[in-house]
């Protein structure tokens, strides 16, 4: 039976503090919540909320492909961080 080994990791990446700060800035998302309370009686109220996550819809890029054998070596093939909006109503009694 032939011996098969796992490929070695050939590249190690080190970042300076400025590069880390820049990458952290790219990973930020803007979340916003708007709410309004409507008083119905002295002890009862209705709260309406609008919440938006990743309001600017900025992509959160995945890691580049590091496999030398792949045809997509060095390319980023995934992203996340899409915008999500939700509306909620809450009744307090």
C-alpha positions as CSV (number, residue, x, y, z in Angstrom):
1,X,0.0,0.0,0.0
2,X,1.6,3.3,-1.0
3,X,2.2,6.0,1.6
4,X,0.1,9.2,1.2
5,X,0.9,12.2,3.3
6,X,-1.0,15.4,3.8
7,X,0.3,18.5,1.9
8,X,2.5,20.7,4.1
9,X,1.5,24.3,4.8
10,X,4.1,26.3,2.8
11,X,3.0,29.8,3.5
12,X,2.7,31.5,6.9
13,X,1.3,35.1,6.9
14,X,2.3,37.6,9.5
15,X,0.6,41.0,9.7
16,X,1.8,44.3,11.2
17,X,-0.4,46.1,13.7
18,X,-1.4,48.6,10.9
19,X,-2.5,45.8,8.6
20,X,-4.4,44.1,11.5
21,X,-6.2,47.4,12.2
22,X,-7.1,47.7,8.5
23,X,-8.4,44.2,8.3
24,X,-10.5,44.7,11.5
25,X,-12.0,47.8,10.0
26,X,-13.1,45.8,6.9
27,X,-14.8,43.3,9.1
28,X,-17.1,45.8,10.9
29,X,-20.8,45.9,10.3
30,X,-23.3,48.6,11.0
31,X,-26.3,47.5,13.0
32,X,-29.2,49.9,13.6
33,X,-32.4,49.6,15.8
34,X,-35.3,52.0,15.7
35,X,-38.1,51.7,18.2
36,X,-41.2,53.5,19.3
37,X,-43.4,52.9,22.3
38,X,-47.1,53.7,22.2
39,X,-48.8,54.0,25.5
40,X,-52.3,52.4,25.5
41,X,-53.3,52.6,29.1
42,X,-51.4,53.5,32.3
43,X,-49.8,50.0,32.4
44,X,-50.2,48.7,28.9
45,X,-48.1,49.7,25.9
46,X,-47.1,48.6,22.4
47,X,-43.5,48.7,21.2
48,X,-42.7,48.7,17.4
49,X,-39.1,47.9,16.4
50,X,-37.2,48.0,13.1
51,X,-33.8,46.3,13.3
52,X,-31.3,46.3,10.4
53,X,-28.1,44.2,10.6
54,X,-25.2,45.0,8.3
55,X,-27.0,48.1,7.1
56,X,-24.3,49.1,4.6
57,X,-24.4,45.6,3.1
58,X,-20.6,45.4,3.1
59,X,-19.3,41.9,2.3
60,X,-17.3,39.9,4.8
61,X,-14.8,38.2,2.5
62,X,-13.7,34.7,3.1
63,X,-10.1,33.5,3.1
64,X,-8.3,33.0,-0.2
65,X,-7.7,29.5,-1.4
66,X,-4.3,28.3,-0.3
67,X,-4.1,25.0,-2.1
68,X,-1.4,25.1,-4.8
69,X,-3.0,22.2,-6.7
70,X,-6.3,24.2,-7.1
71,X,-7.1,26.2,-10.2
72,X,-8.6,28.9,-7.9
73,X,-5.3,29.3,-5.9
74,X,-5.2,32.7,-4.3
75,X,-8.8,33.6,-5.2
76,X,-11.5,34.4,-2.6
77,X,-14.5,32.4,-3.6
78,X,-16.9,33.1,-0.7
79,X,-18.4,36.1,1.1
80,X,-21.0,36.6,3.8
81,X,-22.4,39.5,5.8
82,X,-25.6,40.2,3.8
83,X,-28.1,42.7,5.1
84,X,-30.9,41.5,7.3
85,X,-33.9,43.6,8.3
86,X,-36.6,42.5,10.8
87,X,-39.7,44.2,12.1
88,X,-41.2,43.3,15.5
89,X,-44.1,44.3,17.7
90,X,-44.3,43.7,21.4
91,X,-47.2,44.2,23.7
92,X,-46.4,44.9,27.4
93,X,-49.2,44.3,29.9
